Amino acid sequence: MITHADTDEERADVLALFHRVFDDIAPTAVPMTDADGMYAPLVVQYRSPESGKLLGAASSCRTQLAAGVSMLRPEASSKFPLPEDRDYRSVLDKHSELDLMAVEPEMRGQGIGGAMLAHMETVLRERGTRVWFGNVTTDLNTDALRKFYRTHGFTVLEDRQPLPDLLGKNWLPFGVHPDVAFYFYKPIKRVTAHAN
């Protein structure tokens, strides 16, 4: 069953899952609720309907660059204007970065990851998000993850190919991070109501 991790306690559980599944996860990898205004996170959890055990989780939020730019005071940005492709304020709520996603190893291949992605895409669409992107690092099973993201409708780029400008913005102003194997992205289409 997929629910949102909206409390610090639930997010601590999600962070603990990420620590079990991944090496070298920062203690701040999952934003706690006091940072919701800055990062606008969507943190989902998949729990066993029978036991309530956390079996999978995912976190998507504003990029750190965008969150940082959003904190600039208007007088600072008028004195030191940002290049248009790096001024993320106009697209704060139109993008989301799939930061982390994990499923307990013994539960993989059962559709949990795909169900979390589908749920998140629906919520992001409702929020007005227009593009969703992320990356896979070299320490992961890149072949399987490349196939996984393609299967779920993402454009998967070649190894170390940078993201194109999305929403007219450069999301990699410092270049491709050395730990990144590949990037992926997906436009999120608006659902329009049809009149009868």
Z-matrix of the N, CA and C atoms (Angstrom, degrees):
N
C 1 1.441
C 2 1.535 1 108.57
N 3 1.335 2 116.60 1 130.74
C 4 1.463 3 121.68 2 -178.26
C 5 1.521 4 109.61 3 -96.93
N 6 1.323 5 114.96 4 127.85
C 7 1.462 6 121.76 5 173.89
C 8 1.522 7 108.01 6 -135.65
N 9 1.322 8 115.36 7 169.73
C 10 1.460 9 120.12 8 177.90
C 11 1.522 10 109.20 9 -92.21
N 12 1.315 11 115.78 10 140.06
C 13 1.461 12 121.48 11 174.70
C 14 1.524 13 106.66 12 -89.10
N 15 1.317 14 116.50 13 92.38
C 16 1.460 15 121.90 14 -173.27
C 17 1.520 16 114.00 15 -103.08
N 18 1.335 17 117.44 16 -3.51
C 19 1.465 18 120.12 17 178.70
C 20 1.526 19 108.92 18 -115.25
N 21 1.326 20 115.65 19 159.69
C 22 1.463 21 119.39 20 177.87
C 23 1.529 22 111.29 21 -62.02
N 24 1.328 23 116.97 22 -35.31
C 25 1.467 24 120.28 23 179.24
C 26 1.531 25 110.78 24 -63.65
N 27 1.336 26 116.42 25 -45.13
C 28 1.468 27 119.63 26 178.58
C 29 1.530 28 110.76 27 -64.90
N 30 1.313 29 116.54 28 -40.07
C 31 1.468 30 119.50 29 -179.97
C 32 1.522 31 111.50 30 -68.44
N 33 1.320 32 117.25 31 -32.17
C 34 1.467 33 120.01 32 174.57
C 35 1.526 34 110.02 33 -64.62
N 36 1.333 35 117.77 34 -37.77
C 37 1.470 36 121.33 35 175.24
C 38 1.525 37 110.69 36 -62.60
N 39 1.342 38 116.24 37 -42.61
C 40 1.463 39 120.86 38 178.57
C 41 1.525 40 109.88 39 -62.75
N 42 1.324 41 117.01 40 -45.14
C 43 1.463 42 120.96 41 178.54
C 44 1.524 43 110.60 42 -60.56
N 45 1.330 44 117.58 43 -40.51
C 46 1.470 45 120.92 44 178.25
C 47 1.531 46 110.73 45 -62.12
N 48 1.336 47 117.18 46 -39.81
C 49 1.468 48 120.13 47 176.15
C 50 1.523 49 110.08 48 -61.70
N 51 1.329 50 117.39 49 -46.22
C 52 1.465 51 120.19 50 179.17
C 53 1.525 52 110.95 51 -59.80
N 54 1.331 53 117.05 52 -39.05
C 55 1.470 54 120.35 53 177.92
C 56 1.531 55 111.54 54 -64.57
N 57 1.330 56 117.44 55 -34.87
C 58 1.470 57 119.91 56 178.67
C 59 1.528 58 111.50 57 -70.45
N 60 1.325 59 116.96 58 -35.08
C 61 1.461 60 121.33 59 -171.97
C 62 1.524 61 112.68 60 -90.19
N 63 1.328 62 117.65 61 -35.90
C 64 1.464 63 121.81 62 -175.07
C 65 1.519 64 111.28 63 -112.68
N 66 1.318 65 115.56 64 153.17
C 67 1.462 66 121.50 65 170.45
C 68 1.522 67 108.17 66 -86.06
N 69 1.304 68 116.51 67 146.94
C 70 1.461 69 121.88 68 167.27
C 71 1.528 70 114.26 69 60.57
N 72 1.312 71 117.67 70 50.75
C 73 1.466 72 121.76 71 175.24
C 74 1.530 73 108.28 72 -94.36
N 75 1.317 74 115.96 73 130.63
C 76 1.467 75 120.98 74 -179.72
C 77 1.526 76 110.57 75 -66.58
N 78 1.323 77 117.66 76 147.50
C 79 1.463 78 120.18 77 178.61
C 80 1.527 79 112.81 78 -65.28
N 81 1.331 80 116.84 79 -14.84
C 82 1.468 81 121.38 80 178.68
C 83 1.528 82 111.82 81 -104.73
N 84 1.321 83 117.85 82 15.77
C 85 1.471 84 121.69 83 -174.96
C 86 1.523 85 112.84 84 -63.47
N 87 1.302 86 117.25 85 -29.58
C 88 1.466 87 121.27 86 176.66
C 89 1.526 88 106.85 87 -109.14
N 90 1.337 89 117.42 88 116.46
C 91 1.467 90 118.81 89 -179.02
C 92 1.529 91 111.40 90 -62.26
N 93 1.312 92 115.72 91 131.76
C 94 1.457 93 119.81 92 173.34
C 95 1.532 94 108.29 93 -80.55
N 96 1.305 95 116.81 94 168.07
C 97 1.466 96 121.05 95 -169.94
C 98 1.525 97 113.46 96 -62.18
N 99 1.328 98 118.55 97 -25.18
C 100 1.466 99 119.04 98 179.22
C 101 1.526 100 112.18 99 -69.09
N 102 1.326 101 118.26 100 -13.04
C 103 1.469 102 122.30 101 178.35
C 104 1.530 103 112.42 102 -103.41
N 105 1.323 104 118.06 103 6.44
C 106 1.467 105 120.69 104 -177.00
C 107 1.524 106 112.56 105 -58.89
N 108 1.325 107 117.97 106 -38.60
C 109 1.453 108 120.73 107 -179.83
C 110 1.518 109 112.70 108 -63.76
N 111 1.319 110 116.98 109 -32.45
C 112 1.460 111 121.04 110 -179.19
C 113 1.530 112 111.79 111 -81.68
N 114 1.329 113 117.00 112 -45.05
C 115 1.469 114 120.68 113 -171.73
C 116 1.526 115 114.79 114 -100.17
N 117 1.325 116 118.51 115 -15.96
C 118 1.472 117 122.00 116 -177.08
C 119 1.528 118 111.17 117 45.83
N 120 1.343 119 117.56 118 54.31
C 121 1.465 120 119.44 119 -174.59
C 122 1.522 121 113.30 120 -73.66
N 123 1.308 122 113.32 121 152.38
C 124 1.458 123 122.12 122 167.72
C 125 1.521 124 104.49 123 -120.51
N 126 1.316 125 116.64 124 106.70
C 127 1.464 126 121.96 125 -178.92
C 128 1.521 127 106.78 126 -114.39
N 129 1.327 128 115.77 127 117.23
C 130 1.459 129 119.85 128 -179.62
C 131 1.517 130 109.78 129 -113.33
N 132 1.314 131 114.00 130 154.39
C 133 1.464 132 120.80 131 179.25
C 134 1.522 133 108.72 132 -134.69
N 135 1.311 134 115.10 133 141.75
C 136 1.463 135 121.07 134 176.12
C 137 1.518 136 106.29 135 -112.75
N 138 1.316 137 115.57 136 115.04
C 139 1.463 138 120.74 137 -179.59
C 140 1.519 139 109.92 138 -113.53
N 141 1.318 140 115.27 139 147.27
C 142 1.456 141 120.94 140 176.29
C 143 1.524 142 109.12 141 -60.49
N 144 1.345 143 117.60 142 127.66
C 145 1.467 144 119.21 143 177.95
C 146 1.530 145 112.19 144 -62.09
N 147 1.331 146 116.51 145 -28.24
C 148 1.469 147 120.10 146 -177.92
C 149 1.524 148 112.18 147 -81.09
N 150 1.329 149 116.77 148 -51.54
C 151 1.463 150 120.09 149 -171.81
C 152 1.523 151 114.10 150 -101.89
N 153 1.329 152 117.43 151 -19.07
C 154 1.461 153 120.47 152 -175.14
C 155 1.516 154 113.11 153 81.01
N 156 1.349 155 117.06 154 1.09
C 157 1.467 156 120.61 155 -179.31
C 158 1.525 157 109.95 156 -65.81
N 159 1.329 158 115.63 157 138.47
C 160 1.458 159 121.78 158 177.13
C 161 1.525 160 109.09 159 -73.25
N 162 1.337 161 116.51 160 117.71
C 163 1.466 162 121.93 161 -177.14
C 164 1.520 163 112.80 162 -108.93
N 165 1.321 164 117.09 163 -21.26
C 166 1.457 165 120.94 164 -179.51
C 167 1.512 166 110.17 165 -161.02
N 168 1.330 167 115.34 166 158.15
C 169 1.460 168 120.18 167 178.79
C 170 1.517 169 109.15 168 -158.79
N 171 1.319 170 115.27 169 158.61
C 172 1.463 171 121.19 170 177.02
C 173 1.517 172 108.83 171 -150.69
N 174 1.330 173 114.86 172 150.19
C 175 1.454 174 121.54 173 179.80
C 176 1.521 175 109.41 174 -134.93
N 177 1.318 176 115.96 175 128.84
C 178 1.460 177 122.34 176 177.06
C 179 1.521 178 107.42 177 -133.74
N 180 1.329 179 116.91 178 138.07
C 181 1.462 180 119.41 179 -177.21
C 182 1.526 181 110.76 180 -158.63
N 183 1.330 182 115.61 181 179.37
C 184 1.455 183 119.94 182 173.16
C 185 1.523 184 108.51 183 -60.30
N 186 1.324 185 116.49 184 149.23
C 187 1.461 186 119.18 185 175.97
C 188 1.525 187 109.16 186 -66.58
N 189 1.327 188 116.26 187 158.04
C 190 1.461 189 119.90 188 177.06
C 191 1.521 190 110.75 189 -61.61
N 192 1.337 191 116.95 190 -37.11
C 193 1.466 192 120.10 191 177.79
C 194 1.521 193 110.91 192 -59.61
N 195 1.324 194 116.44 193 -49.63
C 196 1.463 195 120.42 194 -178.32
C 197 1.519 196 110.94 195 -64.53
N 198 1.322 197 117.05 196 -41.53
C 199 1.462 198 120.15 197 179.12
C 200 1.526 199 110.10 198 -62.07
N 201 1.322 200 116.77 199 -41.11
C 202 1.466 201 120.55 200 178.67
C 203 1.514 202 112.32 201 -64.55
N 204 1.321 203 116.86 202 -45.40
C 205 1.467 204 121.08 203 179.65
C 206 1.525 205 110.51 204 -63.66
N 207 1.320 206 116.92 205 -33.85
C 208 1.469 207 119.79 206 -179.05
C 209 1.519 208 111.81 207 -64.85
N 210 1.313 209 117.27 208 -19.94
C 211 1.461 210 121.08 209 -178.48
C 212 1.530 211 112.61 210 -87.55
N 213 1.345 212 117.89 211 -7.03
C 214 1.461 213 120.21 212 179.72
C 215 1.522 214 110.42 213 -64.23
N 216 1.299 215 115.74 214 135.46
C 217 1.460 216 119.84 215 175.52
C 218 1.525 217 108.83 216 -74.72
N 219 1.319 218 118.38 217 144.78
C 220 1.467 219 120.92 218 -178.07
C 221 1.523 220 113.25 219 -53.37
N 222 1.341 221 117.75 220 -39.09
C 223 1.467 222 119.30 221 -179.08
C 224 1.527 223 112.01 222 -66.68
N 225 1.342 224 116.97 223 -31.64
C 226 1.470 225 119.51 224 177.68
C 227 1.518 226 110.63 225 -69.96
N 228 1.322 227 117.42 226 -42.25
C 229 1.461 228 119.07 227 -178.12
C 230 1.528 229 111.90 228 -72.84
N 231 1.338 230 118.45 229 -22.17
C 232 1.467 231 118.34 230 175.94
C 233 1.526 232 110.91 231 -77.90
N 234 1.328 233 117.67 232 -31.12
C 235 1.472 234 120.95 233 177.48
C 236 1.522 235 111.39 234 -77.29
N 237 1.314 236 115.73 235 -36.29
C 238 1.464 237 121.61 236 -177.64
C 239 1.525 238 108.77 237 -128.26
N 240 1.329 239 117.56 238 75.55
C 241 1.471 240 119.22 239 -175.87
C 242 1.527 241 112.10 240 -64.30
N 243 1.301 242 114.24 241 143.42
C 244 1.465 243 120.95 242 177.70
C 245 1.520 244 109.38 243 -84.17
N 246 1.342 245 117.15 244 149.82
C 247 1.468 246 118.17 245 171.64
C 248 1.533 247 108.98 246 -59.24
N 249 1.311 248 116.91 247 144.84
C 250 1.471 249 121.35 248 -176.13
C 251 1.526 250 112.16 249 -52.69
N 252 1.345 251 117.25 250 -39.46
C 253 1.466 252 119.28 251 -176.80
C 254 1.526 253 113.00 252 -75.62
N 255 1.352 254 117.33 253 -3.53
C 256 1.464 255 120.58 254 178.43
C 257 1.527 256 112.52 255 -122.60
N 258 1.316 257 116.37 256 7.17
C 259 1.461 258 120.25 257 175.18
C 260 1.528 259 106.92 258 -95.86
N 261 1.311 260 115.25 259 97.78
C 262 1.465 261 121.92 260 -170.96
C 263 1.526 262 113.57 261 -86.95
N 264 1.326 263 117.78 262 -0.85
C 265 1.467 264 119.79 263 -174.59
C 266 1.527 265 112.66 264 -59.09
N 267 1.326 266 117.70 265 -35.75
C 268 1.470 267 119.88 266 -177.74
C 269 1.531 268 112.85 267 -74.35
N 270 1.324 269 117.35 268 -12.47
C 271 1.471 270 120.35 269 -177.78
C 272 1.534 271 112.37 270 -123.22
N 273 1.326 272 116.20 271 19.39
C 274 1.469 273 119.74 272 -177.56
C 275 1.518 274 112.64 273 -51.38
N 276 1.315 275 116.47 274 -46.71
C 277 1.458 276 119.74 275 -175.68
C 278 1.517 277 112.58 276 -102.20
N 279 1.323 278 116.54 277 13.39
C 280 1.463 279 120.68 278 178.35
C 281 1.521 280 111.91 279 -105.83
N 282 1.326 281 117.15 280 -0.42
C 283 1.463 282 120.55 281 178.18
C 284 1.528 283 109.16 282 -131.86
N 285 1.325 284 115.10 283 158.77
C 286 1.456 285 120.85 284 171.73
C 287 1.520 286 107.67 285 -151.90
N 288 1.320 287 115.04 286 139.76
C 289 1.463 288 120.77 287 178.37
C 290 1.525 289 109.00 288 -105.92
N 291 1.332 290 115.22 289 120.35
C 292 1.462 291 119.85 290 174.21
C 293 1.519 292 105.94 291 -71.96
N 294 1.310 293 115.53 292 102.01
C 295 1.455 294 121.27 293 -170.70
C 296 1.525 295 111.95 294 -84.17
N 297 1.310 296 116.76 295 -49.34
C 298 1.467 297 121.10 296 -178.24
C 299 1.522 298 109.98 297 -144.75
N 300 1.322 299 115.22 298 143.39
C 301 1.462 300 121.07 299 172.76
C 302 1.517 301 107.16 300 -149.12
N 303 1.327 302 116.02 301 135.62
C 304 1.459 303 120.15 302 -179.78
C 305 1.519 304 110.43 303 -148.77
N 306 1.312 305 114.37 304 147.38
C 307 1.463 306 122.68 305 172.70
C 308 1.524 307 105.97 306 -128.93
N 309 1.317 308 116.15 307 137.30
C 310 1.470 309 119.62 308 177.17
C 311 1.529 310 108.74 309 -51.04
N 312 1.340 311 117.88 310 133.97
C 313 1.472 312 120.55 311 -174.43
C 314 1.525 313 114.59 312 -51.61
N 315 1.323 314 118.06 313 -39.28
C 316 1.471 315 119.91 314 -177.47
C 317 1.532 316 112.62 315 -73.18
N 318 1.336 317 117.59 316 -9.90
C 319 1.467 318 121.67 317 -178.33
C 320 1.532 319 112.78 318 -106.84
N 321 1.311 320 117.72 319 1.66
C 322 1.466 321 120.59 320 -177.93
C 323 1.522 322 110.98 321 -69.72
N 324 1.324 323 115.63 322 153.47
C 325 1.454 324 121.71 323 179.21
C 326 1.517 325 113.88 324 82.96
N 327 1.322 326 117.50 325 10.11
C 328 1.465 327 121.47 326 -178.47
C 329 1.528 328 112.66 327 -111.45
N 330 1.330 329 116.76 328 10.45
C 331 1.460 330 120.46 329 176.06
C 332 1.517 331 115.88 330 88.86
N 333 1.318 332 117.84 331 5.56
C 334 1.468 333 120.37 332 -178.23
C 335 1.530 334 110.42 333 -66.43
N 336 1.327 335 117.24 334 -47.66
C 337 1.464 336 120.65 335 179.97
C 338 1.519 337 111.76 336 -60.84
N 339 1.317 338 116.80 337 -45.35
C 340 1.462 339 120.74 338 178.89
C 341 1.515 340 112.30 339 -62.97
N 342 1.328 341 116.78 340 -39.09
C 343 1.471 342 120.53 341 178.41
C 344 1.528 343 110.73 342 -65.50
N 345 1.335 344 116.71 343 -39.71
C 346 1.468 345 119.09 344 178.07
C 347 1.525 346 110.50 345 -65.05
N 348 1.344 347 117.40 346 -42.93
C 349 1.470 348 120.11 347 178.32
C 350 1.523 349 111.25 348 -60.61
N 351 1.325 350 117.34 349 -45.67
C 352 1.467 351 120.78 350 -179.53
C 353 1.528 352 110.76 351 -61.37
N 354 1.317 353 116.59 352 -43.66
C 355 1.465 354 120.52 353 178.58
C 356 1.530 355 110.58 354 -62.28
N 357 1.321 356 116.01 355 -46.48
C 358 1.463 357 120.09 356 -178.48
C 359 1.526 358 111.27 357 -63.07
N 360 1.323 359 116.95 358 -40.89
C 361 1.464 360 119.36 359 179.90
C 362 1.528 361 110.81 360 -61.49
N 363 1.320 362 117.03 361 -40.69
C 364 1.467 363 120.73 362 177.67
C 365 1.525 364 110.87 363 -61.21
N 366 1.320 365 116.64 364 -46.34
C 367 1.469 366 120.63 365 -179.34
C 368 1.528 367 110.33 366 -65.50
N 369 1.329 368 117.08 367 -43.89
C 370 1.464 369 120.07 368 179.32
C 371 1.525 370 110.94 369 -61.78
N 372 1.326 371 117.08 370 -41.14
C 373 1.471 372 120.58 371 177.06
C 374 1.533 373 109.84 372 -59.18
N 375 1.322 374 116.63 373 -45.45
C 376 1.469 375 120.66 374 179.53
C 377 1.528 376 111.61 375 -62.68
N 378 1.321 377 117.09 376 -31.00
C 379 1.468 378 121.77 377 178.73
C 380 1.533 379 112.32 378 -76.89
N 381 1.324 380 117.18 379 -13.68
C 382 1.462 381 120.35 380 -178.23
C 383 1.514 382 114.25 381 96.89
N 384 1.327 383 117.36 382 10.99
C 385 1.462 384 121.38 383 177.90
C 386 1.522 385 109.07 384 -66.18
N 387 1.331 386 116.54 385 137.67
C 388 1.467 387 121.48 386 -178.62
C 389 1.520 388 113.15 387 -111.59
N 390 1.331 389 117.76 388 -20.62
C 391 1.465 390 119.46 389 177.87
C 392 1.529 391 108.80 390 -145.82
N 393 1.332 392 113.75 391 140.69
C 394 1.467 393 122.01 392 -176.93
C 395 1.518 394 106.32 393 -128.29
N 396 1.304 395 117.56 394 131.21
C 397 1.462 396 119.45 395 -177.63
C 398 1.519 397 111.20 396 -147.88
N 399 1.327 398 114.97 397 168.47
C 400 1.454 399 120.76 398 179.04
C 401 1.506 400 110.16 399 -171.96
N 402 1.322 401 115.64 400 -168.69
C 403 1.460 402 120.63 401 178.60
C 404 1.516 403 110.12 402 -147.54
N 405 1.315 404 113.94 403 163.47
C 406 1.463 405 122.12 404 175.28
C 407 1.522 406 106.58 405 -120.97
N 408 1.319 407 116.19 406 133.93
C 409 1.463 408 120.39 407 -177.85
C 410 1.529 409 111.39 408 -90.71
N 411 1.318 410 114.18 409 161.66
C 412 1.466 411 121.13 410 -173.19
C 413 1.525 412 113.42 411 -66.56
N 414 1.328 413 119.06 412 -18.46
C 415 1.464 414 121.29 413 -178.11
C 416 1.531 415 112.96 414 -83.10
N 417 1.332 416 117.28 415 -0.85
C 418 1.465 417 121.20 416 -178.45
C 419 1.525 418 110.78 417 -103.04
N 420 1.324 419 116.52 418 174.09
C 421 1.465 420 122.01 419 178.39
C 422 1.532 421 107.80 420 -77.73
N 423 1.319 422 115.72 421 84.29
C 424 1.467 423 120.71 422 -170.84
C 425 1.523 424 112.75 423 -64.62
N 426 1.319 425 118.79 424 -36.29
C 427 1.470 426 119.94 425 -179.83
C 428 1.528 427 111.04 426 -63.28
N 429 1.323 428 116.59 427 -47.42
C 430 1.467 429 120.32 428 179.95
C 431 1.528 430 111.03 429 -65.20
N 432 1.324 431 117.02 430 -39.87
C 433 1.463 432 119.83 431 -178.46
C 434 1.526 433 111.82 432 -72.38
N 435 1.307 434 117.19 433 -33.44
C 436 1.470 435 120.53 434 174.89
C 437 1.535 436 109.21 435 -59.23
N 438 1.330 437 116.14 436 -46.71
C 439 1.467 438 121.20 437 179.02
C 440 1.531 439 110.69 438 -64.80
N 441 1.321 440 116.83 439 -42.77
C 442 1.469 441 121.95 440 -179.33
C 443 1.529 442 111.08 441 -58.04
N 444 1.323 443 116.93 442 -50.88
C 445 1.466 444 119.23 443 -177.34
C 446 1.523 445 111.82 444 -68.16
N 447 1.320 446 118.14 445 -36.69
C 448 1.474 447 120.05 446 175.28
C 449 1.527 448 110.55 447 -61.82
N 450 1.328 449 115.84 448 -44.66
C 451 1.466 450 120.95 449 -179.92
C 452 1.527 451 111.36 450 -57.71
N 453 1.323 452 116.52 451 -31.22
C 454 1.461 453 120.70 452 -177.38
C 455 1.526 454 112.58 453 -98.26
N 456 1.335 455 116.01 454 22.62
C 457 1.460 456 120.83 455 168.68
C 458 1.509 457 117.34 456 86.10
N 459 1.318 458 117.72 457 8.40
C 460 1.456 459 120.26 458 177.67
C 461 1.525 460 110.06 459 -85.17
N 462 1.315 461 116.15 460 147.32
C 463 1.458 462 121.35 461 167.93
C 464 1.515 463 105.86 462 -80.79
N 465 1.318 464 116.89 463 121.16
C 466 1.459 465 121.95 464 -178.75
C 467 1.523 466 107.47 465 -104.86
N 468 1.315 467 116.43 466 122.70
C 469 1.456 468 121.50 467 -177.09
C 470 1.528 469 111.08 468 -83.82
N 471 1.313 470 115.27 469 163.78
C 472 1.463 471 121.04 470 177.23
C 473 1.529 472 109.37 471 -65.97
N 474 1.323 473 116.02 472 163.82
C 475 1.463 474 120.48 473 179.58
C 476 1.523 475 110.62 474 -51.93
N 477 1.323 476 114.68 475 126.73
C 478 1.468 477 124.81 476 174.96
C 479 1.527 478 114.61 477 61.90
N 480 1.321 479 117.34 478 11.61
C 481 1.466 480 120.39 479 174.87
C 482 1.527 481 108.07 480 -73.59
N 483 1.333 482 118.43 481 129.38
C 484 1.463 483 119.51 482 -178.59
C 485 1.522 484 112.27 483 -70.34
N 486 1.308 485 114.94 484 155.88
C 487 1.463 486 120.16 485 173.88
C 488 1.524 487 108.97 486 -61.36
N 489 1.326 488 117.54 487 142.02
C 490 1.466 489 118.32 488 171.17
C 491 1.531 490 108.61 489 -71.54
N 492 1.323 491 116.51 490 165.91
C 493 1.460 492 118.25 491 172.25
C 494 1.526 493 107.33 492 -60.33
N 495 1.302 494 116.51 493 128.09
C 496 1.461 495 123.05 494 178.39
C 497 1.518 496 107.12 495 -119.06
N 498 1.310 497 117.24 496 132.98
C 499 1.463 498 122.85 497 -175.10
C 500 1.530 499 110.72 498 59.01
N 501 1.335 500 116.32 499 26.24
C 502 1.461 501 121.06 500 179.42
C 503 1.515 502 113.96 501 75.48
N 504 1.332 503 117.19 502 16.48
C 505 1.465 504 120.72 503 -176.31
C 506 1.524 505 110.98 504 -121.95
N 507 1.323 506 114.69 505 149.44
C 508 1.461 507 122.62 506 175.48
C 509 1.530 508 107.31 507 -92.76
N 510 1.321 509 116.78 508 109.41
C 511 1.458 510 121.49 509 -177.06
C 512 1.524 511 112.60 510 -88.06
N 513 1.332 512 116.79 511 -4.43
C 514 1.467 513 121.09 512 179.45
C 515 1.527 514 110.00 513 -129.15
N 516 1.341 515 118.57 514 60.95
C 517 1.462 516 119.45 515 -176.04
C 518 1.525 517 113.55 516 -64.59
N 519 1.321 518 117.41 517 -18.07
C 520 1.458 519 120.91 518 179.34
C 521 1.522 520 111.85 519 -104.14
N 522 1.321 521 116.95 520 10.00
C 523 1.460 522 121.64 521 178.92
C 524 1.520 523 112.17 522 88.86
N 525 1.319 524 114.62 523 -178.03
C 526 1.466 525 122.16 524 -179.19
C 527 1.527 526 108.81 525 -73.41
N 528 1.320 527 115.80 526 128.75
C 529 1.469 528 120.59 527 178.37
C 530 1.526 529 109.15 528 -65.22
N 531 1.336 530 118.17 529 140.20
C 532 1.472 531 120.23 530 -176.86
C 533 1.526 532 115.05 531 -60.30
N 534 1.329 533 118.46 532 -24.48
C 535 1.468 534 120.73 533 -179.11
C 536 1.524 535 113.44 534 -85.79
N 537 1.328 536 117.83 535 -6.80
C 538 1.467 537 121.23 536 -175.61
C 539 1.519 538 110.68 537 -81.51
N 540 1.337 539 115.70 538 127.89
C 541 1.468 540 121.14 539 173.61
C 542 1.523 541 109.42 540 -84.28
N 543 1.352 542 116.47 541 -49.10
C 544 1.463 543 120.12 542 178.09
C 545 1.525 544 110.51 543 -157.75
N 546 1.326 545 113.72 544 158.94
C 547 1.461 546 122.60 545 175.73
C 548 1.522 547 109.32 546 -106.51
N 549 1.320 548 115.86 547 158.80
C 550 1.464 549 121.95 548 175.11
C 551 1.525 550 108.14 549 -143.32
N 552 1.317 551 116.17 550 154.07
C 553 1.460 552 119.48 551 178.73
C 554 1.520 553 110.31 552 -153.71
N 555 1.330 554 114.43 553 163.74
C 556 1.463 555 120.53 554 -178.01
C 557 1.526 556 109.06 555 -154.09
N 558 1.328 557 117.18 556 124.58
C 559 1.466 558 117.97 557 169.45
C 560 1.528 559 108.68 558 -70.19
N 561 1.301 560 116.55 559 142.01
C 562 1.464 561 120.81 560 176.26
C 563 1.521 562 106.84 561 -107.14
N 564 1.302 563 114.57 562 113.98
C 565 1.462 564 120.05 563 -176.21
C 566 1.521 565 110.70 564 -80.34
N 567 1.308 566 114.36 565 143.48
C 568 1.461 567 120.23 566 175.81
C 569 1.519 568 109.25 567 -72.65
N 570 1.298 569 115.86 568 146.55
C 571 1.457 570 120.76 569 173.37
C 572 1.516 571 106.52 570 -97.54
N 573 1.313 572 115.33 571 124.14
C 574 1.463 573 119.00 572 179.40
C 575 1.520 574 109.27 573 -107.22
N 576 1.308 575 114.91 574 141.23
C 577 1.468 576 120.45 575 178.48
C 578 1.523 577 108.72 576 -78.55
N 579 1.297 578 116.53 577 138.01
C 580 1.458 579 122.10 578 178.04
C 581 1.521 580 108.94 579 -101.28
N 582 1.321 581 115.33 580 131.35
C 583 1.469 582 119.76 581 177.80
C 584 1.519 583 109.40 582 -78.03
N 585 1.305 584 116.97 583 141.52
C 586 1.470 585 120.84 584 178.61
C 587 1.502 586 110.76 585 -83.25
